[in-house]
Amino acid sequence: GAGHPLAWDRIAKTPVQAADPNAKPALTGSHTVNGRRCVPVFQLIADRYLDDSHSPDAVAGRCGVAADT
């Protein structure tokens, strides 16, 4: 995007400049643009932190807070 961050517009179904006040950015999903897969950062964050390695049971021993808390 000429050095500008892009977002996938969920209405127009096309990439737009992320700073465009009229954009309707998709926050989840995966989109293909010119043969390249594009994923919104919110989807990447969700995929990472919803992984079982971040579950309460998995981190209780590392952080000192019981999983049921």
C-alpha positions, 0 to 999 in steps of 0.5 A, a space after each residue: 500500500 505505498 508504505 501504508 498499512 492495509 486492512 481488508 474491507 469486509 464490505 468492499 471485499 478489497 484491501 484498503 488503507 487501514 487509516 481510511 475513516 470509511 473502511 470497514 476492516 475485517 478483524 478475523 478470517 483469512 483473505 487472499 490478495 494477488 495470490 498472497 494470504 493475508 490475515 488481520 492481526 486480531 486473528 493472529 493474536 486470537 490464534 496465538 492466545 487461544 492455543 492450549 499452551 496458554 490455557 489456565 492449566 498450562 500456565 498455572 505452574 509458571 505464573 503461580 495462580 491456580 487454574 481455577 482462579 
